[in-house]
Amino acid sequence: MNVSKQYSIKSIFFKVLKQQILKSYKQWIVFAFLICFCIFSTLFYNYISDFNDAFIDRLKGVYPALYIKSHGEIIKEFDERFKHKQEFFYFSETLTFKYSKQGNKKSIIDVGIKAADILDFPDIINVPELNNNTNHIWVNNILWEMIINTPEFDNKGLYLISEDGMRQFYVFLHKFDLLGDRAWIIFPKELALTLGKTMNITTIYSIVPVANNKIKKLYFDSGFNAILWTERLPFFNYVFYHLTLRIYSILTFGLLIVLVIFVVGVLNDTFDEFKKLIIFSSLYGVKESFIQTFFIFFISSYFLLIFVFSILSVYFINKIICNMIPIIGMISKNSLSTIFYLSIIPIICLISFFFIKRKYNEN
C-alpha cells in the first residue's frame, strides 16, 4: 500500500469519527452522562469508605476488641493463646475537673472513658516517651474543643477530681483524632486507679491471630459472655454506615444498568457505522493491525478524557464541600474508585480488540 493510499485510509477513518463523534449531539450527551456518573459514584464511594476509615474503624482503637463485664472480678486465663487484663470502659460518665487548683469545678456530661495500660493503647494514640512522675490523659477532637475554648485553660493540662471528691491531680492534656459527636477520654490505668475508679471489664488479648468471632464462641462455650467491639458501636452511626453502603451499591448498580441501556440505545446507529467501517476496511485490504491500533487509541483517549474531567470535577467539588462542611476536610479522600475506573480502560480495549477481530474476519 502506497503512502497516498495509507493517508486516504486515515482520512476516511478520521472523517467517520468526526461525523459520528464530534458532530453528534448524542455523543456529547453520552459523554456528559458518563462524566456525571463517574463524579457521583466517586464522591459517594469515597465519603462512605473514608467515613468508615476515619470513624468506624478508628473506634476499634477506643473500644476493647473483645471483653467481659467483670466489675473487678478476676477471670482466670484458661487458654494460653489469650491474655486477660483488667481495664475500665464506660460509655457515659460525667467528667469533673478544674482549670486551676483554686478554681471552680467544671463538669462535662456524657463522656466515654477508657483506661488501660499505656502499652496496650491503640495505634490511633501517639504515646511519646513520658516522664513517669507526671500524669497524662488523651481526649478526642470534640472533648478537646470543649476543654480548651476558655481563657482559664493554661494550654497544658487541668486538674482531675478523684471519685470521692477529696483529691485533685494535675494531668497533661493530649489530643487524638476521632471524629463523631461523642466525647472520649483515655486514661493510663495507673491514673484511673489513683482517681479511685474500679476496673469494670476484663479485656481479652489474643497472643496468636484468631478471629474475634471464634474467640467469642470459645468463651461462650466456657460460660463467659464475651462482647465484640462491633456489638457496642453507636447504633445510629453503625446503621447509617451499613445502610448507606447498601444504598450506594444498589443505586450505583442500577444507574450503571440504566446508563448502559441508554448508551446502547442512543448510540446504536454509531455502533452500526463503526461495524460497517471495520467490515469495509477488511474488504478493501486495510490491515487489521491498523484498525486495532486506531480504535484502541480512540477508545483509550475517549475514556481517559472522561476520567480526567471527572477527577478534576471531584477535586473542585471536594474543595467546595470542605468549605461548606469543615469536618469533611478532616477525612482523607481515598482514590480506590479512581483506580477502579482507570482499570476499565484496558478491559474495554480488550473487548474492542476481540470485537474488531471477529468483525474483520467475518468476510
C-alpha positions as a printed Julia matrix, in Angstrom:
363×3 Matrix{Float64}:
   0.0     0.0    0.0
   1.49    3.37  -1.05
   1.73    6.47   1.13
  -1.14    8.32  -0.52
  -3.43    5.35  -0.11
  -2.4     4.96   3.51
  -3.06    8.67   4.01
  -6.51    8.42   2.4
  -7.46    5.5    4.66
  -6.52    7.52   7.73
  -8.52   10.44   6.37
 -11.59    8.25   5.92
 -11.29    6.91   9.48
 -10.91   10.39  10.95
 -13.83   11.71   8.89
 -16.07    8.91  10.17
 -15.03    9.62  13.77
 -15.54   13.34  13.27
 -19.01   12.79  11.84
 -20.07   10.18  14.39
 -18.43   11.69  17.49
 -17.57   15.39  17.28
 -20.62   16.46  15.27
 -23.11   14.22  17.07
 -25.08   15.84  19.9
 -25.95   12.33  21.08
 -22.28   11.62  21.69
 -21.88   14.79  23.77
 -24.93   13.84  25.84
 -23.46   10.39  26.49
 -20.06   11.94  27.26
 -21.67   14.25  29.84
 -23.68   11.39  31.37
 -20.56    9.25  31.75
 -18.71   12.1   33.46
 -21.64   12.71  35.84
 -21.81    9.0   36.66
 -18.08    8.9   37.47
 -18.31   12.04  39.61
 -21.33   10.8   41.56
 -20.02    7.28  42.19
 -16.51    8.5   43.08
 -17.72   11.11  45.57
 -20.29    8.79  47.14
 -17.94    5.83  47.44
 -15.04    7.89  48.78
 -17.08    9.57  51.5
 -18.66    6.3   52.64
 -15.33    4.47  52.64
 -13.49    7.32  54.35
 -16.22    7.67  56.96
 -15.55    4.03  57.8
 -11.75    4.6   57.94
 -11.94    7.86  59.88
 -14.67    6.93  62.34
 -15.95    3.35  62.46
 -12.54    1.64  62.2
 -10.89    4.21  64.49
 -13.45    3.43  67.17
 -11.89   -0.03  67.29
  -8.93    1.7   68.9
 -11.11    3.06  71.68
 -13.44    0.12  72.17
 -11.88   -3.06  73.6
 -11.85   -5.56  70.73
 -13.3    -8.32  72.94
 -14.14   -8.06  76.62
 -16.14   -9.47  79.53
 -18.03   -7.39  82.07
 -16.24   -8.45  85.25
 -16.71   -5.48  87.68
 -13.42   -6.13  89.46
 -13.71   -9.91  89.49
 -10.56  -11.77  88.46
 -11.29  -14.02  85.49
  -8.57  -16.63  85.25
  -6.95  -17.4   81.92
  -7.84  -20.86  80.61
  -6.22  -20.8   77.16
  -2.55  -19.98  76.57
  -3.45  -18.2   73.33
  -5.2   -15.38  75.22
  -4.26  -12.92  77.96
  -6.69  -11.23  80.36
  -6.23   -7.63  81.52
  -8.49   -5.67  83.82
  -9.46   -2.31  82.35
 -12.05    0.42  82.73
 -14.57    1.08  79.99
 -17.76    3.12  80.3
 -19.91    4.73  77.64
 -21.24    7.66  79.62
 -19.79    9.34  82.69
 -19.51   12.89  83.93
 -16.0    14.31  83.74
 -15.28   16.61  86.71
 -12.2    18.83  86.67
 -10.7    22.24  87.45
  -8.59   24.53  85.3
  -6.62   25.7   88.36
  -6.12   24.34  91.86
  -8.19   27.09  93.44
 -10.69   27.35  90.59
 -14.29   26.25  90.37
 -15.28   22.71  89.48
 -16.34   22.12  85.87
 -18.35   19.19  84.58
 -18.86   17.7   81.13
 -21.59   15.07  80.98
 -21.88   12.04  78.7
 -18.17   11.35  78.24
 -16.95    7.92  77.16
 -14.0     6.72  79.26
 -11.42    4.0   78.73
  -8.47    3.14  81.0
  -5.76    0.66  80.02
  -2.03    0.08  80.3
  -0.14    2.55  78.13
   1.5    -0.37  76.3
  -1.98   -1.51  75.28
  -3.07    1.89  73.97
  -4.4     1.74  70.38
  -2.42    2.83  67.34
  -4.59    5.94  66.89
  -2.97    7.4   70.02
   0.57    8.67  69.78
   2.24    7.94  73.12
   5.64    9.66  73.38
   8.25    8.84  75.99
   6.65   10.23  79.13
   8.03   11.32  82.45
   6.85    8.73  84.97
   6.39   11.48  87.56
   3.69   13.22  85.55
   0.15   12.26  84.61
  -1.24   12.33  81.1
  -4.66   11.87  79.52
  -5.82   11.74  75.9
  -9.07   13.26  74.62
 -10.67   13.18  71.18
 -11.42   16.16  68.95
 -14.81   17.13  70.34
 -13.77   16.88  74.01
 -10.58   18.81  73.25
 -12.63   21.69  71.86
 -14.94   21.64  74.9
 -11.98   21.92  77.28
  -9.64   24.39  75.57
 -12.15   27.01  74.47
 -11.81   29.13  77.62
  -9.24   31.68  78.86
  -8.92   29.58  82.06
  -7.06   26.83  80.21
  -3.26   27.06  80.63
  -2.6    25.3   77.27
  -1.01   22.35  79.07
  -3.39   20.49  81.35
  -6.02   20.54  84.07
  -6.86   19.13  87.5
  -8.92   15.94  87.67
 -11.1    15.31  90.73
 -10.98   11.89  92.42
 -14.08    9.73  92.77
 -14.51   10.69  96.43
 -14.16   14.39  95.56
 -11.43   14.84  98.17
  -8.31   14.91  95.98
  -7.24   16.56  92.74
  -4.42   15.69  90.36
  -2.85   17.82  87.66
  -2.68   16.0   84.32
  -1.24   16.95  80.96
  -3.74   17.0   78.12
  -3.15   15.41  74.7
  -5.44   15.1   71.68
  -6.1    12.14  69.41
  -8.12   12.16  66.19
 -11.54   10.57  66.42
 -14.44   12.18  64.59
 -18.04   11.97  65.74
 -20.29   13.73  68.21
 -19.31   11.74  71.32
 -16.62   12.89  73.75
 -13.97   10.29  74.63
 -11.14   10.3   77.16
  -8.42    7.66  77.58
  -6.55    7.25  80.89
  -3.46    5.28  81.75
  -4.7     2.51  84.05
  -2.5     3.69  86.95
  -4.04    7.17  86.85
  -7.57    5.76  86.77
  -6.81    3.65  89.85
  -5.3     6.68  91.6
  -8.53    8.58  90.91
 -10.46    5.77  92.61
 -12.01    4.06  89.58
 -12.69    0.32  89.81
 -11.76   -1.72  86.76
 -15.1    -2.97  85.42
 -14.12   -5.11  82.41
 -11.66   -7.86  81.55
 -10.24   -7.37  78.06
  -9.18  -10.45  76.12
  -5.94  -10.01  74.18
  -5.06  -12.63  71.6
  -1.38  -13.65  71.53
  -1.77  -15.5   68.23
  -4.01  -14.47  65.32
  -7.52  -15.79  65.99
 -10.76  -14.37  64.59
 -12.75  -12.49  67.23
 -15.91  -14.44  66.42
 -14.11  -17.72  67.15
 -12.79  -16.34  70.44
 -16.28  -15.2   71.4
 -17.68  -18.68  70.71
 -14.85  -20.32  72.67
 -15.59  -18.14  75.72
 -19.35  -18.64  75.33
 -18.82  -22.42  75.38
 -16.82  -21.92  78.6
 -19.65  -19.96  80.24
 -18.48  -16.38  79.58
 -20.39  -13.74  77.64
 -17.6   -12.07  75.66
 -18.67   -8.86  73.91
 -17.35   -7.88  70.5
 -16.47   -4.22  69.94
 -18.84   -4.06  66.94
 -21.74   -5.01  69.24
 -21.29   -1.77  71.17
 -20.84    0.67  68.31
 -23.13    3.74  68.33
 -26.37    2.42  66.84
 -27.11    5.36  64.54
 -23.6     5.61  63.1
 -23.26    1.86  62.61
 -26.65    1.55  60.93
 -26.09    4.73  58.91
 -22.79    3.39  57.54
 -24.09   -0.05  56.56
 -27.41    1.27  55.23
 -25.65    3.92  53.14
 -23.22    1.32  51.8
 -26.13   -0.89  50.69
 -27.93    2.07  49.12
 -24.72    3.06  47.32
 -24.26   -0.45  45.91
 -27.87   -0.73  44.74
 -28.01    2.82  43.38
 -24.68    2.6   41.57
 -25.51   -0.77  40.03
 -28.94    0.49  38.99
 -27.51    3.65  37.45
 -24.88    1.61  35.63
 -27.55   -0.65  34.09
 -29.65    2.37  33.06
 -26.56    4.08  31.66
 -25.57    1.01  29.61
 -29.11    0.67  28.21
 -29.17    4.4   27.46
 -25.74    4.36  25.75
 -26.55    1.27  23.68
 -29.94    2.7   22.68
 -28.72    6.18  21.82
 -25.5     5.14  20.08
 -26.89    2.16  18.21
 -26.52    3.98  14.87
 -22.92    4.91  15.7
 -22.09    1.29  16.56
 -23.58    0.2   13.22
 -21.41    2.72  11.36
 -18.29    1.51  13.13
 -19.15   -2.1   12.31
 -19.62   -1.19   8.65
 -16.31    0.68   8.67
 -14.49   -2.38  10.04
 -16.14   -4.74   7.53
 -15.48   -2.42   4.56
 -11.88   -1.97   5.69
 -11.36   -5.73   5.66
 -12.89   -5.98   2.15
 -10.59   -3.28   0.78
  -7.46   -4.76   2.3
  -6.83   -2.44   5.23
  -4.59   -4.22   7.7
  -6.25   -5.47  10.85
  -3.33   -4.11  12.91
  -4.08   -0.59  11.65
  -7.78   -0.88  12.57
  -6.94   -2.3   16.0
  -4.41    0.45  16.73
  -6.74    3.18  15.52
  -9.79    2.12  17.55
  -7.88    1.19  20.71
  -6.14    4.57  20.64
  -9.5     6.3   20.15
 -11.22    4.31  22.93
  -8.36    4.89  25.37
  -8.31    8.62  24.64
 -12.11    8.87  24.93
 -12.33    7.24  28.36
  -9.15    8.91  29.58
 -10.75   12.28  28.84
 -13.84   11.23  30.81
 -11.74   10.25  33.82
  -9.59   13.41  33.65
 -12.71   15.61  33.59
 -14.22   13.52  36.39
 -11.13   13.66  38.62
 -10.81   17.43  38.18
 -14.52   17.9   38.91
 -14.3    15.7   42.02
 -11.32   17.75  43.24
 -13.14   21.09  42.89
 -16.42   19.73  44.3
 -14.47   18.39  47.3
 -12.99   21.83  47.9
 -16.45   23.44  47.82
 -17.91   20.8   50.17
 -14.96   21.15  52.57
 -15.55   24.9   52.76
 -19.25   24.37  53.46
 -18.76   21.43  55.88
 -15.3    21.75  57.53
 -15.4    18.3   59.15
 -15.34   16.74  55.67
 -11.88   18.24  55.23
 -10.64   16.14  58.16
 -11.48   12.94  56.27
  -8.8    11.79  53.85
 -10.07   11.08  50.37
  -9.1     7.7   49.01
  -8.55    7.04  45.32
  -9.73    3.44  45.1
 -12.73    4.33  42.91
 -10.49    6.36  40.58
  -8.1     3.42  40.22
 -11.1     1.16  39.58
 -12.37    3.39  36.77
  -8.94    3.69  35.18
  -8.68   -0.1   35.19
 -11.79   -0.17  32.97
  -9.78    1.24  30.04
  -7.68   -1.9   29.35
 -10.8    -4.06  29.84
 -12.76   -2.06  27.26
  -9.75   -2.09  24.92
  -9.52   -5.88  25.25
 -13.23   -6.3   24.47
 -12.82   -3.96  21.48
  -9.82   -5.97  20.26
 -11.82   -9.23  20.06
 -14.9    -7.45  18.66
 -12.85   -5.88  15.84
 -11.08   -9.2   15.2
 -14.41  -11.02  14.84
 -15.93   -8.36  12.58
 -12.79   -8.13  10.47
 -12.76  -11.88   9.84
 -16.5   -12.19   9.09
 -15.81  -11.61   5.42
